[in-house]
Amino acid sequence: MIKLYERIRNLREDRDLTQTDIAKYLGMSQTGYSKYETGENDIPTQILIKLADFYNTSVDYLLGRTDK
């Protein structure tokens, strides 16, 4: 099963974006965002929703509950 942090990293890399690009969108530091991609920190619900909206996907997809 693909983990959340792998999904958000893959989505970012597929769009040729940097962690800094996503961190700016989320209004946070690159270091803080990096901890989401490594699984070091849990992602708050509001951030998860913003990421799903940004990538035009569902929260279920990010969480690995669906592959659609």
C-alpha positions in Angstrom: 0.0 0.0 0.0 1.3 3.4 -1.0 1.7 5.7 2.0 0.5 9.3 2.1 4.0 10.8 2.1 4.8 8.8 -1.1 1.7 10.1 -2.8 2.3 13.7 -2.0 6.0 13.4 -3.1 5.1 11.6 -6.3 2.4 14.2 -7.2 4.8 17.0 -6.6 7.6 15.5 -8.6 5.2 14.5 -11.5 4.5 18.3 -11.8 8.1 19.3 -11.6 7.5 21.3 -8.5 9.8 21.8 -5.6 9.1 21.4 -1.9 9.5 25.2 -1.7 6.8 25.7 -4.3 4.3 23.6 -2.3 5.4 25.1 1.0 4.7 28.6 -0.4 1.2 27.5 -1.5 0.5 26.1 2.0 2.0 29.2 3.7 4.7 27.3 5.6 8.4 26.7 5.5 10.1 24.2 3.1 11.5 22.4 6.2 8.0 22.0 7.7 6.6 20.7 4.4 9.6 18.3 4.0 8.6 16.6 7.2 5.2 15.7 5.7 6.9 14.1 2.7 9.3 12.0 4.9 6.5 11.0 7.3 8.2 12.7 10.2 5.1 14.8 10.9 1.5 14.0 10.5 -0.4 16.2 8.1 -3.2 18.3 9.7 -6.6 17.8 8.1 -6.7 21.4 6.7 -3.4 20.9 5.0 -4.5 17.6 3.6 -7.6 19.2 2.1 -5.5 22.0 0.6 -3.2 19.4 -1.0 -6.1 17.5 -2.4 -7.5 20.7 -3.9 -4.1 21.7 -5.3 -3.6 18.4 -7.0 -7.3 18.1 -8.0 -7.7 14.8 -6.4 -9.4 13.4 -3.3 -8.3 13.1 0.2 -9.0 9.4 -0.1 -6.4 9.2 -2.9 -3.8 11.0 -0.9 -4.5 8.6 2.0 -4.1 5.6 -0.2 -7.7 4.5 0.3 -8.3 4.5 -3.5 -6.2 4.6 -6.6 -8.7 6.8 -8.6 
